[in-house]
Amino acid sequence: MFNIDSLLRKNIRDLKPYSSARDEFKGEASVFLDANENSLGSPLMKWYNRYPDPLQIKVKEKISFIKKVPTAQIFLGNGSDEPIDLLYRCFCDPGKDEAIIFPPTYGMYEVSANINNVKLVSVPLLSNFQLDLEALESAITPFTKIIWICSPNNPTGNAIDRQDIEMILNNFDGIVVIDEAYVNFSRQKSFVTDLQDYPNLVVLQTLSKAWGLAGIRMGIAFASEAIISCLNKVKPPYNISEPVQELALKALDEIGQVNDMIQQIVSARISLESALLKSSHVLKVYPSDANFLLVVFDNASAMYNHLLKKGIVVRDRSNVLLCENGLRITVGTESENVKLLDAIQSFA
């Protein structure tokens, strides 16, 4: 049975978090003399001399309205990379505990594990890029605290079978993280709607992909109040700046525009896949639930260099497990996709 207290590192469980001036103040005021800010303002057009809301309540309220999740179950981070790091710091004792990944997958799970001195156990995906549940069962030990699942998966693009994920959630007593960075481009139902059923579930999403806000760096973690409280306990006091919160608030009002962009990208993805398959240099295009395609070429390295010479940058994944001769290609604008296809066609 899932028990968060038994999973938490003792020093985190006993930690008294830093209390900022804005954490202690509640309510409305017109004179702020509590945080040693520069009361004269700043050289910028808007006064950014005040510290931002440490818990980003207004942003969370808008996300809560969109996602139908209480604000107490939402954490905002500096990209998804921050909650990834914080989950290790909360639940994994360095040099002792373990986490499991399913390669090929998003590389920051491994980087953050190494930074936090957490042993990472790899359970490779099957040839169809789905989970190997038998191998997973053998890999779990009493020291396994976190299982990372990227769905839709990066770099393969496919959604992970929902029943397999539910099997893990129902049988593993540690933290199960489902990284849904690309879920808006998929027909896959988000696991955000299942938070109440699984106290050990953490769902990661982001404003970087479908919302087109990679530059402001805002990631989102949805989980139980208990898990979110742990993340808030460990995070830096003011981890999301005031300009980022303002930009996020403006963007979250534009759901219609975002939905239109999603439809355009999915349509362009389908067209790009069809066009790529007509090239004699393309051996396979894997089905995608994301805003990119994993494309197998007859000579990925040569094609990558050829595209670079044409001023086109894609991601070479040919040295990644199960992605031999694969290039990961983001769906671009209509003109960018035309340039890409022309460049591929010109490869001799």
C-alpha positions in Angstrom: 0.0 0.0 0.0 1.2 3.5 -0.9 2.5 5.4 2.2 4.1 8.7 1.5 5.8 8.9 4.9 7.6 5.7 4.3 8.9 6.9 0.9 10.1 10.3 2.0 13.7 10.8 2.8 13.9 11.3 6.6 15.7 14.7 6.3 13.0 15.9 4.0 10.2 14.6 6.2 11.8 16.5 9.2 12.7 19.6 7.1 11.5 22.9 8.3 11.1 24.8 5.0 12.4 28.4 4.5 9.6 30.8 5.2 9.8 33.9 2.9 8.2 37.2 3.8 5.5 36.6 1.2 4.8 33.2 2.6 4.0 34.7 6.0 1.9 37.6 4.7 -1.7 36.9 3.8 -4.3 39.3 2.6 -4.3 42.8 1.0 -1.9 45.6 1.7 -0.7 48.9 0.1 2.6 49.3 1.9 5.2 46.5 1.8 8.1 46.9 4.2 8.6 43.2 5.0 11.0 41.7 2.3 13.9 44.3 2.1 13.0 45.1 -1.5 14.0 48.3 -3.2 11.1 50.6 -2.3 12.0 53.1 -5.1 11.3 50.7 -7.9 13.4 49.5 -10.8 14.9 50.8 -14.0 12.3 48.8 -16.0 9.0 50.3 -17.3 7.1 48.1 -14.9 8.2 47.9 -11.3 9.8 44.5 -10.8 11.2 45.4 -7.5 8.8 43.2 -5.6 9.2 39.5 -5.1 6.8 37.3 -7.0 4.1 35.2 -5.5 6.1 32.2 -4.1 3.2 29.8 -4.8 1.9 31.4 -8.1 -1.7 31.3 -6.9 -3.2 33.3 -9.8 -1.5 31.1 -12.4 -2.6 27.9 -10.5 -6.2 29.1 -10.4 -6.3 29.5 -14.2 -4.7 26.1 -14.6 -7.1 24.6 -12.1 -10.0 26.0 -14.1 -8.7 24.5 -17.4 -7.6 21.1 -16.0 -10.3 20.7 -13.3 -7.7 20.0 -10.6 -7.6 21.8 -7.2 -4.8 24.4 -6.9 -3.4 22.5 -3.9 -2.7 19.6 -6.3 -0.6 21.8 -8.7 3.1 22.6 -8.6 4.7 25.0 -11.0 8.4 24.7 -11.8 11.2 26.1 -13.9 10.3 23.7 -16.8 9.5 20.1 -16.1 13.1 19.6 -15.2 12.6 21.3 -11.8 9.9 18.9 -10.5 11.9 16.0 -12.0 14.9 17.0 -9.8 12.7 17.8 -6.8 11.1 14.3 -6.9 14.5 12.7 -6.6 15.4 15.1 -3.8 12.2 14.3 -1.9 11.9 10.6 -2.2 15.3 9.1 -3.0 18.1 8.8 -0.5 21.4 9.4 -2.3 23.6 6.3 -2.7 20.8 4.0 -1.6 17.6 4.3 -3.5 16.7 3.5 -7.1 14.5 4.7 -9.9 13.4 3.0 -13.2 13.3 4.4 -16.7 12.2 2.8 -20.0 14.8 3.7 -22.7 14.7 5.2 -25.2 13.2 8.1 -23.2 13.7 11.7 -22.1 17.3 12.2 -21.0 16.7 14.4 -17.9 15.5 11.5 -15.8 19.0 10.0 -16.0 20.8 13.3 -15.7 18.9 14.3 -12.5 19.4 10.8 -11.1 23.1 11.1 -11.6 23.1 14.6 -10.0 21.3 13.3 -7.0 23.4 10.1 -6.8 20.4 7.8 -7.3 20.9 4.5 -9.0 19.0 4.4 -12.3 17.8 1.0 -13.6 17.0 0.7 -17.3 14.2 -1.5 -18.5 14.3 -1.1 -22.3 11.1 -0.7 -24.2 10.0 -3.6 -26.5 10.5 -3.3 -30.2 7.1 -1.7 -30.6 8.1 0.9 -28.0 5.7 -0.4 -25.4 6.5 -1.4 -21.8 8.1 -4.7 -20.9 6.1 -5.5 -17.8 7.8 -8.8 -17.1 11.2 -7.2 -17.2 9.9 -4.3 -15.0 8.6 -6.7 -12.4 12.1 -8.3 -12.2 13.8 -4.9 -11.9 11.8 -3.6 -9.0 13.6 -3.9 -5.6 12.8 -2.7 -2.1 14.9 0.4 -2.9 12.9 1.4 -6.0 11.2 4.7 -5.2 10.2 6.2 -8.6 9.2 4.8 -12.0 9.4 7.3 -14.9 7.0 6.9 -17.8 7.1 9.3 -20.7 3.8 9.2 -22.7 3.7 10.2 -25.5 7.3 9.1 -25.4 10.3 11.1 -26.4 12.0 10.3 -28.8 9.8 7.6 -30.2 6.6 9.7 -30.3 4.1 7.0 -29.4 1.7 6.9 -26.4 2.3 4.1 -23.9 -0.5 1.6 -23.5 -2.9 2.9 -20.8 -3.6 -0.5 -19.4 0.1 -1.2 -18.8 0.4 2.1 -16.9 -2.7 1.3 -14.8 -1.1 -2.1 -14.0 1.9 -0.3 -12.6 -0.1 2.2 -10.7 -2.2 -0.5 -9.1 0.8 -2.7 -8.1 3.7 -0.5 -7.3 3.7 1.3 -4.0 6.3 3.9 -4.9 5.9 7.1 -7.0 4.8 6.7 -10.6 5.5 9.7 -12.8 3.8 10.1 -16.1 5.4 12.8 -18.2 2.7 14.1 -20.6 4.7 16.9 -22.2 3.2 16.0 -25.6 -0.3 14.8 -24.5 -2.0 17.7 -26.2 -1.1 16.3 -29.6 -2.4 12.8 -28.8 -5.8 11.1 -28.6 -4.5 9.6 -25.4 -6.6 10.6 -22.3 -4.5 12.5 -19.7 -3.9 10.8 -16.4 -4.7 14.1 -14.7 -8.3 12.9 -14.5 -7.1 9.8 -12.5 -5.3 11.7 -9.7 -8.0 10.9 -7.1 -7.7 7.2 -7.8 -3.9 6.9 -7.4 -2.2 8.7 -4.4 1.2 7.6 -5.8 0.6 9.3 -9.2 2.5 12.4 -10.5 1.6 13.8 -13.9 4.0 16.2 -15.5 2.8 18.7 -18.2 4.4 21.8 -19.6 3.6 25.1 -21.4 6.6 24.5 -23.7 5.0 22.4 -26.3 1.3 22.9 -27.3 1.2 26.3 -25.6 4.3 27.4 -27.5 6.0 28.9 -24.4 9.3 27.0 -24.3 11.1 30.3 -23.7 9.4 31.2 -20.4 10.2 27.8 -18.8 7.1 26.7 -17.0 6.5 23.1 -16.1 3.5 21.7 -14.2 3.2 18.8 -11.8 -0.2 17.4 -10.8 -0.3 15.1 -7.8 -1.9 14.5 -4.4 -1.8 17.4 -1.9 0.7 15.4 0.1 3.2 15.1 -2.8 2.7 18.7 -3.9 3.4 19.8 -0.3 6.7 17.9 -0.4 7.7 19.7 -3.6 6.7 23.1 -2.2 8.8 22.3 0.9 12.0 21.7 -1.1 11.7 24.2 -3.9 13.5 27.6 -3.9 11.2 30.3 -2.3 10.7 32.2 -5.5 11.2 29.7 -8.3 8.9 31.3 -10.9 9.7 35.0 -11.7 7.1 37.7 -11.9 7.4 38.2 -15.7 7.0 34.5 -16.3 3.9 34.4 -14.1 2.5 37.4 -16.0 3.1 35.8 -19.4 1.6 32.5 -18.3 -1.5 34.3 -17.1 -1.9 36.0 -20.5 -1.3 32.8 -22.5 -3.8 30.7 -20.4 -6.6 33.1 -21.5 -6.0 32.0 -25.1 -7.2 28.4 -25.0 -9.0 28.7 -28.4 -5.8 29.9 -30.1 -3.9 27.0 -28.6 -6.4 24.5 -29.7 -6.2 25.8 -33.2 -2.5 25.5 -33.2 -2.7 21.9 -32.0 -5.1 21.0 -34.8 -2.7 22.7 -37.4 0.3 20.8 -36.0 -1.4 17.4 -36.0 -2.7 18.0 -39.5 0.8 19.0 -40.6 2.3 16.0 -38.9 0.0 13.7 -40.9 0.9 15.4 -44.1 4.7 15.4 -43.3 4.6 11.7 -42.5 2.9 10.9 -45.8 5.4 13.0 -47.7 8.5 11.5 -46.0 7.3 8.0 -46.8 7.6 8.9 -50.5 11.3 9.5 -50.2 13.6 6.8 -51.4 15.9 7.7 -48.4 13.3 7.0 -45.8 12.9 3.4 -44.6 10.3 4.0 -41.9 8.3 6.7 -40.1 7.1 5.6 -36.7 3.5 6.5 -35.7 3.5 9.6 -33.5 1.2 11.1 -30.9 3.5 14.1 -30.5 4.6 17.1 -32.5 7.5 15.3 -34.0 8.3 12.2 -36.0 11.0 9.6 -35.5 12.2 8.8 -39.1 14.5 6.0 -40.1 16.8 6.8 -43.0 19.1 4.6 -45.0 22.0 6.6 -43.7 20.9 8.9 -40.8 24.3 10.4 -40.1 24.9 11.4 -43.7 21.4 12.8 -44.0 21.8 14.7 -40.7 25.0 16.4 -42.1 23.4 17.1 -45.4 20.5 18.8 -43.7 22.9 20.9 -41.6 24.6 22.1 -44.8 21.1 23.2 -45.9 20.6 25.2 -42.7 18.1 22.6 -41.3 18.7 21.3 -37.8 17.0 18.0 -36.7 17.9 15.7 -33.8 20.2 12.8 -34.5 18.9 9.8 -32.4 20.7 7.2 -34.4 23.0 6.2 -31.4 20.0 5.8 -29.1 18.8 2.3 -28.1 16.1 1.1 -30.6 16.5 4.2 -32.7 19.2 3.1 -35.1 19.4 5.4 -38.2 16.7 7.5 -36.7 16.4 11.3 -36.9 13.8 13.0 -34.7 12.1 15.7 -36.8 9.9 18.4 -35.2 6.8 19.3 -37.3 7.6 22.8 -38.5 5.6 25.5 -40.2 4.3 24.8 -43.8 7.3 26.6 -45.3 9.8 24.8 -43.0 8.3 21.4 -43.9 8.6 22.2 -47.6 12.3 23.2 -47.1 12.9 20.0 -45.2 11.4 17.8 -47.9 13.2 19.6 -50.7 16.5 19.2 -48.8 15.9 15.4 -48.3 14.9 15.1 -52.0 18.2 16.7 -53.0 20.3 14.3 -51.0 22.4 12.2 -53.4 
